[in-house]
Amino acid sequence: MVYFVGAGTGAVDLITVRGMNLLMKADVIIYAGSLVNPELLNYAQDDCEIYDSSKLVLDEVIGIMKKSESEGKTTVRLHTGEPSIYGAVREQMDELEKLSIQYESCPGVSACFGAAASLNLEYTLAGISQSLIITRMEGKTKVPPKESIESFAAHQASMAIYLSTGMLKELAEKLIAGGYNGNTPAALVYKATWPEEEAYICTIDTLYDTSVNHGITKTALVIVGDVILHQNYKKSRLYAPDFSTEYRSAKDLQIMERVQIKNEI
């Protein structure tokens, strides 16, 4: 059996309990060496075979899995963050299906959520944004024309932009061309939740200069949107006293006001 496991955002204790348990029972671990925190490998058994996939091509990765399966071993394919986001897992799964090798997935915490935790952000503030767009700039890997930065920027929703740190000047231009104001809040979060994490709040206009001033050229996430400053938003109706839910009836505001006045007296 092959398990695709999300390593989480970087901090060792942000892997899921399930993911940790899978690492502890694995006979073979193939990990994304350029991105995964190597301390996670401390969960492995002493006799576990460990391979760094940053030095391998797809056929070599599949070859290791095939050999492991033929020997009745359990393999963990350890991906950074949440494997379903820019994890290149589907192509591996398709190859395993051709070989009739069973596999399962174990989710992880993606960088955009680690960065939100580091900045104490809520991406979906009422009256500001109710959507989070996860995307990336076009680089060596093409992006479908309908998913350009400009087209997404037109929505004015919260955005988490991966794999784009080396193109921040162009990114800012595309965000503004799509409809954002240059003064729109932005954040640059380097290695979210890692011990060496750095996080800076700026604007779209100052995004590139912020990266230059702090020497950040890779492994950073860009967040864009007014939610960063958490101002002028509306409180959730979920906890409003005059709002009924399946578990709570709306309260009489006049009675509540009289009780409050009585308590103050």
C-alpha positions in Angstrom: 0.0 0.0 0.0 1.1 3.5 -0.8 0.0 6.5 1.3 0.2 10.0 0.0 0.6 12.1 3.2 0.5 15.9 3.6 3.4 17.0 5.7 1.7 20.3 6.7 3.0 23.8 6.4 6.4 23.2 8.0 6.2 23.0 11.8 6.7 19.4 12.8 3.7 19.3 15.1 1.4 20.5 12.3 1.3 17.2 10.5 -2.0 15.3 11.2 -2.0 12.6 13.8 -2.9 10.1 11.0 0.0 11.4 9.0 2.4 11.0 11.9 1.1 7.4 12.6 1.6 6.5 8.9 5.2 7.8 9.1 5.8 5.7 12.2 4.7 2.5 10.5 6.2 3.1 7.1 8.9 0.7 5.7 9.7 3.2 2.9 9.4 7.0 2.9 9.8 9.1 -0.3 9.8 12.8 0.8 9.9 16.1 -1.1 13.4 17.0 0.2 13.4 20.6 -1.1 10.2 21.5 0.8 9.4 19.1 3.6 10.8 19.7 7.1 13.4 16.9 7.5 12.6 16.7 11.2 9.5 14.8 10.3 11.7 11.9 9.3 12.4 11.5 13.0 9.0 9.7 13.2 10.4 7.0 10.9 11.5 3.6 12.1 15.2 3.0 12.4 15.3 0.6 9.5 13.0 2.6 7.3 14.3 3.3 3.7 14.2 7.0 3.0 14.4 8.6 -0.4 14.6 12.3 -1.3 12.4 12.9 -4.3 14.0 16.3 -5.2 16.7 14.2 -6.8 14.4 11.9 -8.6 12.2 11.9 -11.7 8.7 10.4 -11.8 9.7 7.1 -13.2 12.3 6.7 -10.4 9.7 7.5 -7.8 7.3 5.0 -9.2 10.1 2.4 -9.4 10.7 2.7 -5.7 7.0 2.3 -5.0 6.8 -0.7 -7.3 9.7 -2.4 -5.6 8.4 -1.7 -2.2 5.0 -3.1 -3.1 6.6 -6.3 -4.5 8.3 -6.8 -1.2 5.1 -6.3 0.8 6.2 -3.1 2.3 4.3 0.1 3.3 5.3 3.2 1.5 4.6 6.8 2.5 4.9 9.5 -0.2 5.4 12.6 1.9 4.4 15.8 0.2 4.6 19.3 1.4 1.5 21.1 2.8 -1.7 19.6 1.4 -0.9 17.3 -1.5 -4.0 18.2 -3.5 -2.7 21.7 -4.0 0.3 21.9 -6.4 1.4 18.4 -5.2 1.7 16.7 -8.6 0.1 13.6 -7.0 -2.5 12.7 -9.7 0.2 11.7 -12.1 1.7 9.4 -9.5 -1.7 7.9 -8.7 -2.4 7.2 -12.4 0.9 5.3 -12.7 0.1 3.2 -9.6 -3.3 2.4 -11.0 -1.6 1.1 -14.2 0.4 -1.2 -11.9 -2.7 -2.2 -9.8 -1.0 -0.8 -6.7 -3.5 0.4 -4.0 -3.1 3.9 -2.5 -4.8 6.3 -0.1 -4.4 10.0 0.7 -4.0 11.7 4.1 -4.6 15.4 4.0 -2.3 18.1 5.4 -2.4 21.8 6.3 -1.6 24.0 3.2 0.7 27.0 3.4 -2.2 29.5 3.0 -3.8 28.2 6.2 -0.5 28.2 8.0 0.1 31.8 6.9 -3.4 32.8 8.0 -2.7 31.3 11.4 0.6 33.2 11.7 -1.1 36.5 10.8 -4.3 35.7 12.8 -6.3 36.2 9.6 -9.8 35.3 8.6 -10.1 35.1 4.8 -13.9 35.3 4.8 -14.9 38.5 6.7 -18.6 39.4 6.1 -18.9 42.5 4.0 -15.3 42.3 2.8 -14.8 38.9 1.2 -16.6 35.5 1.3 -14.2 33.7 -1.0 -10.6 32.6 -1.1 -8.9 32.2 -4.4 -5.9 29.9 -4.4 -3.8 30.3 -7.5 -0.3 30.9 -8.9 1.5 33.0 -11.5 2.3 31.4 -14.8 5.9 30.3 -15.0 7.5 27.2 -16.5 4.2 25.5 -15.9 1.4 27.2 -17.9 -1.9 28.5 -16.4 -5.2 28.1 -18.3 -6.0 31.5 -19.9 -9.3 31.7 -18.0 -7.3 31.5 -14.7 -5.0 34.5 -15.2 -4.1 36.7 -12.2 -6.0 39.6 -13.9 -9.2 37.6 -14.2 -9.1 36.5 -10.6 -8.2 40.0 -9.3 -11.4 41.3 -10.9 -13.4 39.5 -8.2 -11.7 41.5 -5.3 -11.8 38.4 -3.2 -9.1 37.2 -0.8 -6.2 35.7 -2.7 -3.5 33.3 -1.7 -0.8 33.2 -4.4 1.7 30.3 -4.5 4.9 29.8 -6.4 5.3 33.4 -7.5 7.9 34.9 -5.2 10.4 35.3 -8.0 7.9 37.3 -10.1 6.5 39.8 -7.6 7.0 42.9 -9.8 5.0 41.2 -12.6 2.5 39.8 -10.1 1.7 43.3 -8.7 1.3 44.7 -12.3 -1.2 41.9 -13.1 -3.2 42.4 -9.9 -3.6 46.1 -10.6 -4.4 45.5 -14.2 -7.2 43.1 -13.0 -8.8 45.8 -10.8 -7.0 45.9 -7.5 -5.9 49.3 -6.2 -2.1 49.6 -5.6 -2.9 50.4 -1.9 -4.7 47.1 -1.4 -3.2 45.3 1.6 -0.9 42.4 0.8 1.3 40.1 2.9 4.4 38.2 2.1 4.9 35.1 4.3 8.2 33.2 4.0 8.2 29.6 5.2 4.9 29.9 7.1 5.1 28.1 10.5 8.7 27.1 10.1 11.1 28.2 12.9 12.7 30.7 10.4 9.3 32.1 9.3 9.2 35.8 8.3 5.9 37.6 7.6 5.5 41.2 6.4 2.3 43.2 5.8 2.6 45.7 2.9 0.5 46.7 -0.1 0.4 45.5 -3.7 2.5 48.5 -4.7 5.2 47.7 -2.1 5.2 43.9 -2.5 8.3 43.7 -4.6 10.3 46.2 -2.5 9.3 44.3 0.6 10.8 41.1 -0.9 14.0 42.9 -1.9 14.4 44.6 1.5 14.2 41.3 3.3 16.0 39.1 0.8 13.0 36.9 0.1 13.3 35.2 -3.3 11.5 31.9 -2.9 9.4 29.7 -0.6 7.0 32.5 0.3 3.2 32.9 -0.1 1.6 36.1 -1.2 -1.8 37.0 0.4 -3.8 39.8 -1.1 -7.1 41.5 0.1 -8.7 43.9 2.5 -9.2 41.1 5.0 -5.5 41.5 6.0 -6.3 44.7 7.9 -9.6 43.3 9.3 -11.3 46.7 9.3 -14.9 47.8 8.4 -16.2 44.3 8.3 -19.6 43.1 9.5 -20.0 40.8 12.4 -21.2 37.3 11.6 -25.0 36.8 11.8 -24.3 33.3 13.3 -23.8 34.7 16.8 -26.2 37.6 16.6 -28.7 37.5 19.4 -31.7 38.1 17.0 -30.6 35.2 14.7 -32.1 31.7 15.1 -30.2 28.5 14.3 -31.0 24.8 14.6 -29.5 24.9 18.1 -30.5 28.3 19.4 -33.6 30.5 19.2 -33.4 34.2 18.6 -33.5 36.3 21.8 -35.9 39.1 22.5 -33.7 42.2 22.2 -36.0 44.4 24.3 -35.9 41.9 27.2 -32.1 41.7 26.9 -31.9 45.5 27.0 -34.1 45.7 30.1 -32.0 43.1 31.8 -28.8 44.9 30.9 -30.1 48.2 32.3 -31.3 46.5 35.5 -27.9 44.9 36.0 -26.2 48.3 35.5 -28.4 49.9 38.1 
